[in-house]
Amino acid sequence: MTEEAPLSARRYAVIDVYDRYSRHRMLVEEARRYARVLECGCATGFLSRLIVENSGPDLVGVERDPAAAEEAARHCRRVVVADLADPAWAALVGERFDLVIFGDVLEHLPDPAATLRAARAALAPDGRILVSLPNVAHWTIRAKLLLGRFDYRPTGIMDVTHLRFYTRRSAVLMFEAAGCRPVWFKPVFHGRFTTRARPLWNLVTRAFPGPFAFQMLFLLEPAG
């Protein structure tokens, strides 16, 4: 791994599994229910492409990496090059949307609640926010902590660029600080058990999301 690689948005443009249990598919299917969508941190537009294909919604992206934004522009109506840590990012977008997506993005930001508050300004009436976050309470992280390990990786829960770490409870507290409340919560299983046992492991994950959810999906609405 080079020093440059962890900072490139291209490393996220990978979909390992795309079945009904995949967070990517859940994000895409939810997004396709809305007419106007803003994807924040769209990287190369690998999800944008799936959202808009076959007459999908009108989609605008926000991406900090100019090279990745140029690639994403092939799939989005337009891409705004902006840093989501800058409170002015929503004003740069200058439009309102039925859905704003943060797919595994907020944990990379110094003040996620402030970014969510800015996102509220980009919502149309009755607009909602779709968030995916990694779950730091996953059993693999717990096991490593028992062994005294807290090792960063290029991607995943321990991504080297993560500034924040969330459990379900701390995520909800962050949403409340941003003036949002969950409409629904969906725990997402991920890992090596992706063949015949996958449906069973997803049942276990829904029953015990704390230790088994790899990612957590939330649909939010403004609290007031």
C-alpha positions as CSV (number, residue, x, y, z in Angstrom):
1,M,0.0,0.0,0.0
2,T,1.5,3.3,-1.0
3,E,1.1,6.5,0.9
4,E,-1.2,7.8,-1.8
5,A,-3.5,4.9,-2.0
6,P,-5.5,5.3,1.2
7,L,-6.5,8.9,0.2
8,S,-7.9,8.0,-3.2
9,A,-11.7,7.7,-3.6
10,R,-11.2,5.0,-6.2
11,R,-10.5,2.3,-3.5
12,Y,-14.2,2.4,-2.6
13,A,-15.4,1.8,-6.1
14,V,-15.8,-1.9,-5.5
15,I,-19.0,-4.0,-5.0
16,D,-18.1,-7.4,-3.6
17,V,-21.6,-8.8,-3.4
18,Y,-24.7,-7.4,-4.9
19,D,-27.6,-9.5,-3.6
20,R,-30.6,-8.5,-1.5
21,Y,-28.5,-8.5,1.7
22,S,-25.8,-6.1,0.2
23,R,-25.7,-2.6,1.6
24,H,-24.9,-1.4,-1.9
25,R,-28.1,-2.9,-3.2
26,M,-30.1,-1.6,-0.3
27,L,-28.8,1.9,-0.9
28,V,-29.6,1.7,-4.6
29,E,-33.1,0.3,-4.2
30,E,-34.0,2.9,-1.6
31,A,-32.6,5.7,-3.8
32,R,-34.6,4.6,-6.8
33,R,-37.8,5.3,-4.9
34,Y,-37.1,9.1,-5.1
35,A,-37.2,11.6,-8.0
36,R,-34.3,13.8,-7.1
37,V,-31.3,12.4,-5.3
38,L,-28.0,13.9,-4.0
39,E,-25.2,11.4,-3.4
40,C,-22.6,12.8,-1.1
41,G,-19.1,11.4,-1.4
42,C,-20.0,9.7,-4.7
43,A,-16.4,8.7,-5.4
44,T,-16.2,7.5,-9.1
45,G,-20.0,7.2,-9.4
46,F,-20.0,3.4,-9.1
47,L,-23.3,3.6,-7.2
48,S,-24.6,6.6,-9.1
49,R,-24.5,4.4,-12.2
50,L,-26.7,1.8,-10.7
51,I,-29.1,4.3,-9.2
52,V,-29.7,6.1,-12.5
53,E,-29.7,3.2,-15.0
54,N,-32.9,2.4,-16.8
55,S,-34.6,5.8,-16.2
56,G,-33.7,6.1,-12.5
57,P,-33.9,9.4,-10.6
58,D,-32.3,12.7,-11.4
59,L,-29.0,12.5,-9.5
60,V,-26.3,15.0,-8.5
61,G,-23.1,14.0,-6.8
62,V,-20.7,15.7,-4.4
63,E,-17.1,14.5,-4.3
64,R,-13.9,16.0,-2.9
65,D,-11.5,14.1,-5.2
66,P,-11.4,16.0,-8.5
67,A,-10.2,12.9,-10.5
68,A,-13.0,10.7,-9.0
69,A,-15.5,13.5,-9.6
70,E,-14.6,13.6,-13.3
71,E,-15.4,9.9,-13.6
72,A,-18.6,10.2,-11.6
73,A,-19.8,13.0,-14.0
74,R,-20.4,10.3,-16.6
75,H,-23.3,9.0,-14.5
76,C,-24.5,12.1,-12.6
77,R,-26.4,15.0,-14.1
78,R,-23.6,17.0,-12.5
79,V,-20.9,16.6,-9.8
80,V,-20.0,19.4,-7.4
81,V,-16.4,19.2,-6.3
82,A,-16.6,20.2,-2.6
83,D,-15.4,19.1,0.8
84,L,-18.3,17.9,3.0
85,A,-16.4,19.1,6.0
86,D,-16.9,22.7,4.8
87,P,-20.3,24.1,6.0
88,A,-20.8,25.8,2.7
89,W,-21.0,22.6,0.6
90,A,-24.8,22.6,0.5
91,A,-24.8,26.2,-0.8
92,L,-22.4,25.2,-3.5
93,V,-24.8,22.4,-4.6
94,G,-27.6,25.0,-4.7
95,E,-30.5,22.6,-5.2
96,R,-33.0,20.7,-3.1
97,F,-33.5,16.9,-3.2
98,D,-36.0,14.3,-2.1
99,L,-33.2,12.1,-0.8
100,V,-29.6,12.9,0.3
101,I,-27.3,9.8,0.6
102,F,-24.2,9.4,2.8
103,G,-23.0,5.9,2.0
104,D,-20.1,5.2,4.4
105,V,-19.0,8.8,4.3
106,L,-19.8,10.5,7.7
107,E,-17.2,8.5,9.6
108,H,-14.5,10.2,7.5
109,L,-15.5,13.7,8.6
110,P,-14.4,15.7,11.6
111,D,-17.9,16.9,12.5
112,P,-20.6,14.5,11.0
113,A,-23.4,16.2,12.8
114,A,-22.6,19.6,11.3
115,T,-22.5,17.9,7.8
116,L,-25.9,16.4,8.4
117,R,-27.3,19.8,9.5
118,A,-26.0,21.3,6.3
119,A,-27.7,18.4,4.4
120,R,-31.0,19.4,5.9
121,A,-30.8,22.7,3.9
122,A,-30.5,20.6,0.7
123,L,-33.8,18.7,1.4
124,A,-37.0,19.3,-0.4
125,P,-40.2,19.3,1.8
126,D,-40.6,15.8,3.2
127,G,-37.1,15.0,2.0
128,R,-35.1,12.3,3.8
129,I,-31.4,11.3,4.4
130,L,-30.1,7.8,3.8
131,V,-27.0,6.9,5.9
132,S,-24.7,3.9,6.0
133,L,-22.1,3.6,8.8
134,P,-19.7,0.9,9.8
135,N,-20.4,-0.7,13.1
136,V,-17.3,-0.6,15.4
137,A,-19.1,-3.0,17.8
138,H,-18.8,-5.8,15.3
139,W,-17.5,-9.1,16.9
140,T,-14.3,-9.0,14.9
141,I,-13.3,-5.6,16.3
142,R,-14.3,-6.8,19.9
143,A,-12.1,-9.9,19.5
144,K,-9.1,-7.9,18.3
145,L,-9.5,-5.4,21.2
146,L,-9.4,-8.3,23.6
147,L,-6.0,-9.1,22.1
148,G,-4.9,-5.5,22.4
149,R,-5.1,-4.8,18.7
150,F,-6.6,-1.6,17.1
151,D,-5.0,-1.9,13.6
152,Y,-6.0,0.4,10.8
153,R,-6.7,-1.0,7.3
154,P,-7.0,0.5,3.8
155,T,-10.8,-0.1,3.9
156,G,-13.5,-1.6,6.1
157,I,-14.5,-0.8,9.7
158,M,-10.9,0.2,10.6
159,D,-10.3,2.3,7.5
160,V,-7.2,4.4,7.9
161,T,-9.1,7.6,7.1
162,H,-11.9,7.1,9.6
163,L,-12.1,9.9,12.1
164,R,-15.2,8.7,14.0
165,F,-16.4,5.2,15.1
166,Y,-20.0,4.3,15.7
167,T,-22.3,1.8,17.4
168,R,-26.0,1.9,16.8
169,R,-26.6,3.9,19.9
170,S,-23.8,6.5,19.3
171,A,-25.0,6.9,15.7
172,V,-28.5,7.8,16.9
173,L,-27.1,10.3,19.3
174,M,-25.2,11.9,16.5
175,F,-28.3,12.1,14.4
176,E,-30.2,13.7,17.2
177,A,-27.4,16.3,17.6
178,A,-28.0,17.1,13.9
179,G,-31.7,17.5,14.3
180,C,-32.6,14.2,12.7
181,R,-34.4,11.0,13.8
182,P,-34.4,7.5,12.3
183,V,-37.4,6.4,10.2
184,W,-35.9,2.9,10.0
185,F,-32.8,1.0,10.8
186,K,-31.3,-2.0,8.9
187,P,-28.3,-4.0,10.1
188,V,-26.1,-5.3,7.3
189,F,-24.2,-8.5,7.4
190,H,-20.8,-8.8,5.6
191,G,-18.0,-11.3,5.7
192,R,-16.8,-14.6,4.5
193,F,-20.1,-16.4,5.0
194,T,-21.5,-15.2,1.6
195,T,-22.7,-18.5,0.1
196,R,-25.4,-20.8,1.3
197,A,-25.2,-19.7,4.9
198,R,-25.8,-16.0,4.0
199,P,-29.6,-16.0,4.6
200,L,-29.1,-17.6,8.0
201,W,-26.4,-15.2,9.0
202,N,-28.6,-12.3,8.0
203,L,-31.4,-13.6,10.2
204,V,-28.8,-13.7,13.1
205,T,-27.7,-10.2,12.2
206,R,-31.2,-8.8,12.4
207,A,-31.8,-10.5,15.7
208,F,-28.4,-9.4,17.2
209,P,-27.3,-6.3,15.2
210,G,-24.8,-5.2,17.9
211,P,-22.1,-7.8,17.4
212,F,-23.0,-9.0,13.9
213,A,-23.9,-6.0,11.8
214,F,-20.9,-4.9,9.7
215,Q,-22.7,-1.8,8.5
216,M,-25.7,0.0,9.7
217,L,-28.3,1.6,7.4
218,F,-30.5,4.4,8.6
219,L,-33.2,6.4,6.9
220,L,-33.6,9.8,8.6
221,E,-36.0,12.6,8.6
222,P,-35.7,16.1,10.1
223,A,-36.8,16.1,13.7
224,G,-38.4,19.5,13.5
